[in-house]
Amino acid sequence: MCLCVLQYDLSASTFSPDGRVFQVEYAMKAVENSSTAIGIRCKDGVVFGVEKLVLSKLYEEGSNKRIFNIDKHVGMAVAGLLADARSLADVAREEASSFRSNYGHNIPLKHLSDRVAMYAHAYTLYSAVRPFGCSFILGSYDKDDGSQLYMVDPSGISYGYWGCAIGKAKQAAKTEIEKLQMKDMTCRELVKEVAKIIYIVHDEVKDKAFELELSWVGEVTNGRHEFVPKDIREEAEKYAKVRLQQLHSLELTSNRSDILRNAPARVQD
């Protein structure tokens, strides 16, 4: 297997004998090693949340954001290599601007998602380039189509979702997202749940410090993608920390109960 990898991972245009493209898999690995980002639709909009890891105490607060404005009605949350994500964000902005110039109205999110996905896919076809080492979530809202959410991965595939997660804790985040009644929630209600999910999936042992980024687009913002106001974000973080503490208390109580339940059996043995 090692020889197979060494032989077939030098070019994105080469398949291995078992049908794998290792360069694309390596790009996906870069996403899996990145901080977690989630996007969730609700009945009146879309909420984004990103766990932005702080790797040094010298970093300036608020720098290197992982949530971007693409158009006035479209937001993007990213995981993976930030420089690659910025390049794709620029491509998305150019597509949105070109569409408005040609047709006189906002670009539909599915069309934007497909266009950027095609661009990302083109970088998996030639030996002279490498795949983009990032995945991203696009979300928008308008009165005609309502809320929409799409995710694009390094292979250039695009899917629509009610809720999705990318990054190192995506499986844990998806489990928490599935517990939500998102179709009945508003953005103001959902922003607290998004903050809670980010705090729950954050690895306190390996990654001690992080900044929470929150943004939304929906009726609450008159259809514009904006970062969540500071007071609402702080309230959401406070709620998330309380819920996290409650979960830790429940786990501790459950562990103590298991110990007490097993103690008589051990004595009897």
Backbone bond lengths (Angstrom), bond angles and torsions (degrees), N, CA, C in turn:
res aa  C-N    CA-C-N  psi(-1)  N-CA   C-N-CA  omega(-1)  CA-C   N-CA-C  phi
1 M - - - 1.465 - - 1.521 110.84 -
2 C 1.321 116.15 -38.23 1.461 120.45 179.61 1.524 110.78 -62.50
3 L 1.354 115.76 -43.80 1.461 119.74 179.03 1.518 111.01 -64.04
4 C 1.351 115.00 -35.48 1.462 120.00 179.38 1.515 110.70 -63.86
5 V 1.330 116.42 -44.17 1.457 120.99 179.52 1.522 110.48 -63.35
6 L 1.343 116.59 -46.35 1.462 120.42 -178.52 1.525 111.68 -61.44
7 Q 1.306 116.10 -31.58 1.457 120.13 -176.43 1.524 112.50 -81.98
8 Y 1.335 117.45 -31.81 1.456 120.22 -169.76 1.529 114.26 -114.90
9 D 1.315 119.10 7.05 1.465 118.79 -178.54 1.527 112.68 -105.08
10 L 1.322 118.39 11.72 1.462 121.13 -176.64 1.522 112.75 -82.99
11 S 1.310 117.85 -17.94 1.461 120.84 -176.19 1.521 110.34 -140.23
12 A 1.329 116.01 141.74 1.461 120.50 176.49 1.519 111.79 -72.56
13 S 1.320 117.27 -12.31 1.467 120.81 -178.13 1.525 112.79 -95.09
14 T 1.343 117.36 6.58 1.462 121.49 -175.64 1.524 110.88 -113.05
15 F 1.336 115.70 128.50 1.456 121.36 174.03 1.523 109.67 -91.15
16 S 1.334 115.90 146.29 1.458 120.23 171.07 1.531 108.13 -81.31
17 P 1.332 118.77 166.65 1.473 120.48 -179.05 1.526 113.51 -59.00
18 D 1.348 117.72 -26.47 1.462 119.47 178.91 1.527 112.38 -95.39
19 G 1.339 117.15 17.53 1.458 121.15 171.04 1.510 115.88 82.99
20 R 1.307 118.36 21.74 1.465 121.80 -179.01 1.526 110.74 -104.26
21 V 1.333 114.87 148.78 1.467 121.19 172.87 1.523 106.34 -113.41
22 F 1.323 116.29 101.68 1.461 120.42 -169.89 1.529 112.38 -65.51
23 Q 1.322 118.16 -33.87 1.463 119.96 180.00 1.528 111.20 -61.46
24 V 1.325 117.16 -38.04 1.466 120.82 177.11 1.528 110.26 -68.46
25 E 1.324 116.75 -39.65 1.465 120.16 178.31 1.527 111.02 -64.56
26 Y 1.322 117.35 -37.64 1.464 120.34 177.62 1.530 110.50 -65.44
27 A 1.331 116.39 -37.91 1.464 119.97 177.42 1.526 110.71 -63.49
28 M 1.326 116.48 -40.41 1.464 120.26 177.19 1.520 110.93 -65.91
29 K 1.337 116.24 -31.73 1.465 120.26 177.44 1.530 110.51 -65.25
30 A 1.327 116.86 -35.75 1.464 120.55 176.89 1.520 110.75 -62.63
31 V 1.325 116.58 -35.57 1.466 120.71 177.40 1.522 110.28 -69.52
32 E 1.330 116.74 -42.66 1.459 121.15 -178.44 1.524 112.48 -65.35
33 N 1.321 117.94 -23.38 1.465 121.61 178.76 1.524 112.44 -90.83
34 S 1.315 117.06 0.88 1.462 121.66 -176.18 1.526 110.89 -93.71
35 S 1.313 115.94 168.05 1.458 121.14 176.54 1.524 110.40 -65.51
36 T 1.315 116.32 158.80 1.461 122.60 -171.85 1.525 111.78 -82.99
37 A 1.334 115.04 140.98 1.464 121.68 173.59 1.519 108.06 -133.29
38 I 1.329 116.81 141.35 1.461 120.71 179.34 1.523 110.02 -134.13
39 G 1.310 115.13 153.84 1.454 122.19 173.85 1.513 108.43 -138.64
40 I 1.329 117.20 134.83 1.466 121.37 -177.30 1.526 109.64 -136.24
41 R 1.325 115.54 132.81 1.457 121.42 173.81 1.520 110.02 -86.42
42 C 1.316 115.87 152.77 1.454 121.29 171.07 1.528 107.56 -140.38
43 K 1.320 117.61 -172.55 1.460 119.61 -172.93 1.518 113.48 -71.39
44 D 1.342 117.69 -18.91 1.468 118.83 -178.38 1.526 113.14 -128.75
45 G 1.356 117.55 21.30 1.459 118.09 177.55 1.514 113.70 160.48
46 V 1.325 114.50 -163.06 1.466 123.30 -179.88 1.525 108.52 -133.78
47 V 1.332 116.29 139.88 1.467 121.76 177.18 1.527 108.76 -121.51
48 F 1.337 116.26 132.58 1.464 122.80 175.77 1.526 109.45 -108.19
49 G 1.323 115.80 144.64 1.456 121.34 172.91 1.519 110.33 -139.53
50 V 1.328 117.06 136.41 1.464 121.61 -178.68 1.525 109.95 -133.83
51 E 1.320 115.16 134.14 1.466 122.68 172.97 1.529 106.91 -91.31
52 K 1.319 116.56 99.74 1.467 120.22 -179.28 1.524 109.06 -94.93
53 L 1.333 115.90 107.92 1.460 120.88 -176.54 1.520 110.90 -69.34
54 V 1.326 115.91 138.34 1.467 122.44 177.28 1.524 107.14 -103.43
55 L 1.315 116.52 105.57 1.463 121.76 -173.84 1.522 113.20 -86.88
56 S 1.321 117.60 -12.18 1.461 121.25 -179.72 1.526 109.62 -147.45
57 K 1.321 116.10 143.39 1.464 120.63 176.46 1.526 112.07 -69.67
58 L 1.330 116.31 -13.44 1.460 120.82 -178.72 1.526 112.66 -84.94
59 Y 1.333 117.46 -8.79 1.460 119.98 179.61 1.520 110.86 -64.21
60 E 1.315 116.07 142.69 1.459 120.73 174.59 1.528 109.14 -78.84
61 E 1.314 116.28 134.24 1.459 120.85 -178.76 1.530 110.71 -62.42
62 G 1.321 115.41 134.34 1.461 120.50 177.81 1.513 115.17 88.55
63 S 1.332 117.93 -0.92 1.468 120.35 -179.69 1.527 110.48 -83.85
64 N 1.330 115.49 164.96 1.470 122.50 177.43 1.527 112.43 51.84
65 K 1.313 115.85 53.36 1.463 120.76 -179.26 1.518 110.93 -64.56
66 R 1.321 115.47 147.46 1.458 122.29 178.75 1.526 111.64 -111.56
67 I 1.308 116.92 11.32 1.464 122.11 171.51 1.518 107.58 -120.78
68 F 1.345 116.47 129.77 1.459 121.51 -175.28 1.525 111.22 -122.41
69 N 1.335 115.30 148.58 1.460 121.26 166.58 1.523 108.01 -85.56
70 I 1.321 117.19 123.59 1.462 121.79 177.90 1.526 110.28 -98.49
71 D 1.297 116.53 -47.82 1.458 123.95 173.95 1.516 106.10 -142.82
72 K 1.309 117.27 174.40 1.457 118.53 -176.57 1.529 112.20 -62.51
73 H 1.344 117.34 -23.26 1.463 121.23 -178.86 1.524 112.85 -111.85
74 V 1.345 118.23 6.80 1.469 121.58 -174.81 1.523 110.25 -129.69
75 G 1.348 115.57 134.22 1.454 121.63 174.01 1.516 110.32 -121.73
76 M 1.326 116.12 159.15 1.467 122.15 -179.72 1.522 109.81 -136.03
77 A 1.345 116.60 130.36 1.461 122.81 172.08 1.518 107.94 -114.25
78 V 1.337 117.58 138.58 1.463 120.60 -171.00 1.524 111.47 -128.06
79 A 1.335 114.47 156.01 1.465 122.81 171.03 1.519 107.61 -140.62
80 G 1.324 116.31 144.85 1.458 120.89 -177.81 1.516 110.95 117.08
81 L 1.330 116.55 -149.57 1.461 121.45 -179.51 1.524 109.58 -73.70
82 L 1.329 116.16 119.18 1.459 120.50 -173.30 1.524 112.16 -64.46
83 A 1.328 117.79 -38.01 1.462 120.37 179.85 1.529 111.16 -63.38
84 D 1.333 116.90 -40.58 1.463 120.40 176.47 1.524 110.63 -64.00
85 A 1.326 115.90 -40.70 1.462 120.26 -179.77 1.527 111.35 -63.77
86 R 1.322 116.67 -38.47 1.464 119.59 178.14 1.524 111.23 -63.69
87 S 1.328 116.93 -37.67 1.463 120.32 177.79 1.523 111.05 -62.79
88 L 1.326 116.58 -43.94 1.461 119.78 179.11 1.524 111.47 -69.80
89 A 1.332 117.30 -32.24 1.466 119.79 175.31 1.526 110.49 -63.17
90 D 1.329 116.71 -39.76 1.471 120.28 176.95 1.528 111.11 -64.29
91 V 1.331 116.49 -40.05 1.467 120.30 177.14 1.527 110.25 -61.85
92 A 1.329 116.23 -43.76 1.466 120.32 179.48 1.526 111.21 -62.96
93 R 1.324 117.24 -40.53 1.468 120.24 178.21 1.528 111.23 -63.36
94 E 1.322 116.49 -41.46 1.466 120.34 178.70 1.527 111.04 -63.57
95 E 1.323 116.92 -40.24 1.463 120.55 178.01 1.525 110.98 -63.96
96 A 1.331 116.68 -43.53 1.466 120.56 -179.90 1.520 111.27 -65.10
97 S 1.325 116.31 -42.22 1.466 120.83 179.94 1.526 111.20 -66.54
98 S 1.333 116.86 -42.27 1.461 121.19 179.70 1.523 111.24 -64.33
99 F 1.323 116.87 -40.44 1.464 120.67 179.65 1.521 110.64 -63.27
100 R 1.336 117.28 -43.34 1.466 120.31 179.32 1.528 111.18 -64.82
101 S 1.324 116.90 -38.97 1.469 120.33 179.14 1.526 111.48 -64.59
102 N 1.331 116.50 -36.81 1.464 120.82 -176.59 1.523 113.54 -82.31
103 Y 1.340 116.92 -36.29 1.465 120.04 -170.62 1.528 114.04 -117.42
104 G 1.328 117.47 -10.86 1.452 120.09 173.34 1.512 116.03 79.65
105 H 1.330 118.45 12.62 1.470 119.87 176.18 1.524 109.43 -149.51
106 N 1.339 115.56 173.20 1.463 120.64 -176.03 1.527 111.56 -64.31
107 I 1.305 115.81 145.78 1.457 121.04 178.93 1.529 110.39 -72.13
108 P 1.341 119.21 132.66 1.470 120.82 173.86 1.526 110.08 -63.55
109 L 1.321 116.19 142.46 1.463 118.97 -173.90 1.527 111.89 -64.51
110 K 1.328 117.68 -37.51 1.472 118.94 179.52 1.526 110.73 -62.40
111 H 1.316 116.69 -41.00 1.467 119.97 178.59 1.532 110.45 -63.93
112 L 1.331 116.69 -43.82 1.464 120.51 178.55 1.521 110.92 -62.49
113 S 1.332 116.24 -45.04 1.463 120.56 179.82 1.522 111.29 -60.77
114 D 1.324 116.55 -43.68 1.468 120.28 179.90 1.527 111.55 -64.73
115 R 1.322 116.98 -40.25 1.463 120.52 -178.62 1.531 111.69 -65.10
116 V 1.326 116.52 -45.91 1.466 119.52 -179.78 1.528 110.38 -70.15
117 A 1.330 116.89 -35.20 1.465 120.36 177.09 1.531 110.70 -62.97
118 M 1.332 117.01 -40.37 1.466 120.63 177.24 1.530 110.84 -63.12
119 Y 1.330 116.08 -39.02 1.465 120.41 178.31 1.530 110.16 -63.82
120 A 1.342 116.56 -45.02 1.468 120.27 178.81 1.530 110.77 -64.24
121 H 1.327 116.27 -38.78 1.472 119.92 -179.62 1.528 111.45 -64.56
122 A 1.327 117.35 -34.86 1.466 120.62 -179.58 1.522 111.53 -59.71
123 Y 1.339 116.42 -27.59 1.464 120.48 -179.73 1.529 112.29 -82.10
124 T 1.318 117.71 4.91 1.470 120.98 173.99 1.523 111.52 -107.33
125 L 1.338 117.60 7.28 1.464 121.03 -171.45 1.524 114.40 -107.91
126 Y 1.330 117.60 -14.91 1.465 119.96 -171.17 1.526 110.90 -125.67
127 S 1.306 115.38 147.65 1.463 120.53 -178.58 1.525 112.12 -74.63
128 A 1.329 117.73 -19.73 1.466 121.07 -176.53 1.524 113.01 -81.62
129 V 1.329 117.78 -6.69 1.466 121.23 -178.77 1.525 108.66 -129.62
130 R 1.310 115.75 170.13 1.460 120.69 175.21 1.523 109.20 -123.53
131 P 1.338 117.99 156.64 1.467 120.27 177.58 1.528 111.20 -65.04
132 F 1.321 116.23 154.72 1.461 121.18 174.78 1.524 108.94 -71.70
133 G 1.325 116.28 130.74 1.457 120.87 -177.90 1.514 112.79 -88.41
134 C 1.323 116.63 50.99 1.465 119.76 -179.12 1.527 110.07 -154.53
135 S 1.312 115.26 153.23 1.461 123.30 167.46 1.516 107.43 -116.67
136 F 1.323 116.60 155.74 1.463 118.37 179.25 1.519 111.15 -145.62
137 I 1.326 114.72 154.95 1.457 123.38 178.78 1.520 108.12 -115.01
138 L 1.315 116.72 128.82 1.461 122.74 177.17 1.521 109.27 -110.59
139 G 1.330 116.59 135.90 1.455 121.07 177.99 1.507 111.23 -139.04
140 S 1.345 116.13 147.04 1.464 120.32 179.01 1.522 109.72 -151.61
141 Y 1.329 114.82 170.85 1.466 120.59 177.02 1.515 109.32 -151.59
142 D 1.327 115.81 135.58 1.465 120.96 168.23 1.526 108.20 -148.56
143 K 1.323 116.23 164.27 1.464 120.90 -173.37 1.522 112.26 -68.21
144 D 1.326 117.56 -27.39 1.465 120.61 -178.14 1.526 111.98 -79.50
145 D 1.326 117.23 -49.61 1.467 121.65 -175.61 1.520 113.51 -97.61
146 G 1.334 117.88 -10.11 1.450 120.37 -177.23 1.517 111.72 71.80
147 S 1.329 116.19 -152.69 1.465 120.42 -179.31 1.523 110.07 -84.53
148 Q 1.333 115.61 144.38 1.460 122.06 178.08 1.522 109.26 -139.76
149 L 1.336 115.58 148.93 1.464 120.91 -177.22 1.527 109.24 -146.99
150 Y 1.336 116.29 129.82 1.463 121.71 178.83 1.527 109.37 -134.65
151 M 1.345 114.77 149.44 1.458 120.88 176.02 1.523 109.02 -125.86
152 V 1.341 116.39 137.08 1.464 122.68 179.04 1.525 108.39 -123.51
153 D 1.344 117.09 131.83 1.463 120.54 -179.79 1.530 110.35 -106.42
154 P 1.336 118.93 176.13 1.473 120.99 -175.10 1.525 115.16 -61.09
155 S 1.329 117.73 -21.48 1.463 119.85 179.03 1.521 112.05 -76.64
156 G 1.333 117.37 -13.08 1.454 121.21 -179.74 1.509 114.05 93.35
157 I 1.332 117.39 15.89 1.459 121.08 177.90 1.518 109.24 -90.49
158 S 1.334 116.85 143.40 1.460 121.83 -177.33 1.522 109.38 -128.73
159 Y 1.345 116.39 131.62 1.460 122.18 177.98 1.525 109.65 -130.87
160 G 1.332 115.80 148.51 1.455 121.02 172.91 1.520 110.44 -91.19
161 Y 1.328 117.10 144.71 1.465 122.05 -176.10 1.526 110.82 -139.83
162 W 1.347 114.81 161.27 1.464 121.31 162.55 1.524 109.78 -89.65
163 G 1.306 115.62 -31.30 1.459 120.41 176.07 1.514 109.39 -157.69
164 C 1.328 117.78 139.10 1.465 120.49 -179.91 1.522 109.57 -149.66
165 A 1.334 114.81 163.08 1.462 121.52 -179.24 1.514 109.15 -141.11
166 I 1.328 116.40 146.64 1.459 123.12 176.34 1.526 108.12 -135.86
167 G 1.331 116.13 155.87 1.459 119.54 -179.56 1.516 112.23 110.78
168 K 1.319 116.08 -172.39 1.462 121.85 -171.01 1.526 113.54 -65.85
169 A 1.322 118.49 -30.19 1.468 121.09 -177.21 1.523 111.72 -109.62
170 K 1.333 117.24 32.84 1.467 119.68 -173.85 1.530 112.41 -64.67
171 Q 1.340 117.70 -36.12 1.461 119.23 -178.57 1.523 111.37 -66.99
172 A 1.333 116.59 -44.36 1.463 120.21 177.78 1.521 110.79 -64.05
173 A 1.334 116.43 -39.34 1.466 120.45 179.26 1.524 110.97 -65.97
174 K 1.333 117.50 -40.99 1.468 120.56 178.61 1.522 110.96 -62.04
175 T 1.332 116.40 -38.40 1.462 120.23 178.17 1.520 110.90 -60.87
176 E 1.329 116.94 -41.94 1.464 121.03 179.02 1.529 111.16 -70.56
177 I 1.327 117.31 -38.00 1.469 120.71 179.70 1.522 110.66 -62.73
178 E 1.335 116.85 -39.00 1.461 121.17 -178.48 1.523 112.59 -64.43
179 K 1.318 117.98 -18.59 1.465 121.68 179.25 1.527 112.46 -79.55
180 L 1.332 117.51 -14.28 1.460 121.52 -174.03 1.521 111.89 -85.25
181 Q 1.331 115.72 145.71 1.466 122.37 171.02 1.524 107.67 -93.45
182 M 1.324 115.96 65.60 1.466 121.17 -168.91 1.522 113.54 -64.56
183 K 1.333 117.31 -29.47 1.464 119.98 -178.31 1.523 112.32 -68.44
184 D 1.326 117.07 -17.66 1.464 121.53 -179.70 1.526 112.34 -105.91
185 M 1.325 117.88 1.79 1.458 121.49 -175.21 1.516 111.52 -99.76
186 T 1.342 115.31 157.44 1.459 121.76 173.25 1.529 109.22 -101.16
187 C 1.320 115.98 168.84 1.469 119.97 179.06 1.525 111.22 -61.07
188 R 1.326 116.87 -40.38 1.471 120.10 -178.70 1.524 111.17 -64.25
189 E 1.315 117.42 -34.44 1.462 120.63 176.25 1.526 111.00 -75.97
190 L 1.315 115.51 -39.29 1.461 120.15 -174.41 1.520 112.86 -71.05
191 V 1.330 117.51 -30.10 1.465 119.47 -176.42 1.534 110.57 -62.19
192 K 1.341 117.75 -32.67 1.462 120.72 176.93 1.527 110.85 -68.74
193 E 1.334 115.85 -39.98 1.462 119.41 -179.67 1.528 111.54 -68.72
194 V 1.328 116.57 -36.68 1.464 120.16 177.27 1.529 110.15 -63.11
195 A 1.327 116.35 -44.70 1.466 120.17 177.49 1.528 110.78 -61.15
196 K 1.333 116.14 -41.25 1.467 120.13 179.54 1.528 111.07 -62.06
197 I 1.325 117.05 -42.71 1.464 120.73 -179.20 1.526 110.88 -62.64
198 I 1.328 116.75 -43.67 1.468 119.76 179.59 1.523 110.48 -61.84
199 Y 1.325 117.63 -41.41 1.462 120.45 179.34 1.532 111.35 -67.88
200 I 1.329 117.55 -36.42 1.461 120.74 -179.09 1.527 111.46 -67.20
201 V 1.335 116.90 -42.87 1.472 119.97 -174.89 1.527 112.62 -83.88
202 H 1.327 117.85 -10.81 1.467 120.38 178.98 1.521 110.50 -65.17
203 D 1.323 116.74 132.08 1.465 123.03 179.58 1.525 108.84 -86.51
204 E 1.333 116.55 102.42 1.457 120.98 -176.29 1.522 112.61 -70.57
205 V 1.328 117.11 -22.01 1.465 120.72 -177.96 1.527 110.79 -78.90
206 K 1.341 116.75 -50.57 1.465 120.85 -176.27 1.525 112.43 -83.61
207 D 1.329 116.82 -38.64 1.471 121.49 -174.91 1.526 108.56 -123.15
208 K 1.324 116.62 90.90 1.459 120.05 -170.90 1.521 113.42 -74.99
209 A 1.318 118.19 -38.93 1.464 120.82 -174.65 1.526 110.57 -112.11
210 F 1.330 115.70 138.31 1.458 119.85 174.55 1.524 109.53 -156.09
211 E 1.320 115.00 158.24 1.456 122.03 172.90 1.519 108.59 -109.26
212 L 1.307 116.25 139.70 1.459 121.44 177.90 1.522 109.48 -94.79
213 E 1.325 116.05 121.66 1.460 121.55 174.52 1.523 108.78 -104.48
214 L 1.318 116.60 131.00 1.459 122.39 179.40 1.522 109.63 -131.83
215 S 1.314 116.05 135.89 1.464 120.19 173.37 1.518 108.41 -144.13
216 W 1.325 115.79 164.21 1.464 120.37 179.52 1.515 110.94 -152.05
217 V 1.323 114.45 160.07 1.456 122.22 174.29 1.526 106.56 -145.41
218 G 1.329 116.22 129.91 1.458 119.29 -177.04 1.510 111.98 169.41
219 E 1.317 115.68 -160.09 1.460 120.78 179.68 1.523 111.41 -62.95
220 V 1.324 116.03 -33.34 1.461 120.12 -178.28 1.526 111.85 -64.80
221 T 1.331 117.48 -22.89 1.472 121.98 179.65 1.528 111.97 -113.05
222 N 1.339 116.28 13.37 1.474 121.22 -176.76 1.529 112.03 57.89
223 G 1.335 115.87 36.78 1.455 121.11 175.87 1.512 115.47 81.70
224 R 1.320 118.17 7.92 1.464 121.44 179.91 1.531 109.67 -102.98
225 H 1.343 115.35 141.63 1.461 119.23 175.74 1.518 109.06 -81.07
226 E 1.336 116.16 123.30 1.459 121.86 -177.36 1.522 109.59 -141.40
227 F 1.327 115.53 154.73 1.456 119.78 170.55 1.527 108.90 -71.92
228 V 1.320 115.41 144.05 1.460 120.59 -179.68 1.525 109.12 -62.91
229 P 1.341 118.61 132.45 1.471 120.75 179.48 1.524 112.26 -54.85
230 K 1.317 115.57 151.25 1.459 121.40 -173.06 1.520 112.46 -58.24
231 D 1.337 117.86 -42.52 1.464 119.81 -177.21 1.528 111.64 -66.24
232 I 1.334 117.17 -39.15 1.463 120.56 178.73 1.526 110.35 -70.53
233 R 1.340 116.81 -38.28 1.465 120.28 178.40 1.524 110.63 -64.07
234 E 1.333 117.41 -43.54 1.464 120.82 179.44 1.524 111.01 -64.11
235 E 1.328 116.46 -38.06 1.463 120.22 176.73 1.529 110.83 -64.60
236 A 1.335 116.10 -40.32 1.467 120.63 178.43 1.529 110.86 -65.88
237 E 1.329 117.20 -40.42 1.463 120.41 178.52 1.525 110.87 -65.63
238 K 1.314 117.00 -39.30 1.465 120.68 178.00 1.526 110.13 -62.08
239 Y 1.326 116.06 -44.67 1.467 121.16 177.44 1.529 110.47 -60.44
240 A 1.339 116.77 -43.62 1.462 121.49 -178.65 1.528 111.36 -62.99
241 K 1.322 116.96 -42.17 1.462 120.69 -179.31 1.526 111.41 -66.17
242 V 1.335 116.82 -38.26 1.466 120.54 177.80 1.527 110.18 -64.83
243 R 1.331 116.85 -46.19 1.461 120.79 179.93 1.531 110.83 -63.99
244 L 1.326 117.32 -38.13 1.460 120.88 178.53 1.519 110.57 -64.68
245 Q 1.327 117.30 -41.20 1.454 121.42 177.76 1.526 110.95 -63.86
246 Q 1.323 116.93 -38.98 1.462 120.76 177.55 1.524 111.17 -64.03
247 L 1.326 116.63 -40.92 1.464 120.28 178.37 1.519 111.52 -64.38
248 H 1.340 116.54 -40.95 1.460 120.27 177.68 1.530 110.86 -63.52
249 S 1.328 116.78 -38.79 1.467 120.97 178.96 1.525 110.78 -65.29
250 L 1.341 116.33 -41.18 1.464 120.18 178.28 1.521 111.28 -64.30
251 E 1.331 116.66 -41.06 1.464 120.32 178.55 1.521 110.97 -64.14
252 L 1.337 116.71 -40.82 1.463 120.70 179.52 1.520 110.68 -65.00
253 T 1.339 116.92 -42.36 1.463 121.17 178.29 1.520 111.01 -63.65
254 S 1.336 116.05 -41.18 1.464 120.79 179.57 1.524 111.08 -64.59
255 N 1.326 117.33 -40.66 1.466 120.90 179.19 1.522 111.19 -65.20
256 R 1.336 116.62 -40.34 1.463 120.26 178.25 1.525 110.80 -64.25
257 S 1.335 116.15 -39.43 1.466 120.06 179.34 1.524 110.83 -63.60
258 D 1.329 116.21 -40.49 1.466 119.97 178.84 1.522 111.27 -64.31
259 I 1.331 116.52 -39.44 1.469 120.59 179.53 1.524 110.52 -64.74
260 L 1.343 116.64 -45.15 1.465 120.82 -179.60 1.523 111.32 -66.70
261 R 1.331 116.23 -35.15 1.460 120.37 -179.75 1.527 111.22 -68.05
262 N 1.320 116.68 -34.39 1.463 120.76 -177.57 1.525 112.96 -88.10
263 A 1.325 117.71 -15.21 1.464 121.01 -176.03 1.524 113.18 -61.27
264 P 1.366 121.39 -48.79 1.475 119.96 -179.69 1.520 112.78 -60.05
265 A 1.328 116.69 -37.43 1.467 119.66 179.61 1.515 111.00 -63.00
266 R 1.328 117.17 -38.67 1.462 121.19 179.66 1.525 110.63 -66.86
267 V 1.362 116.69 -40.37 1.464 120.49 -179.90 1.518 110.18 -65.57
268 Q 1.370 114.65 -41.78 1.450 119.01 -179.22 1.519 111.60 -63.56
269 D 1.357 115.75 -38.62 1.467 119.32 178.18 1.529 110.59 -62.18
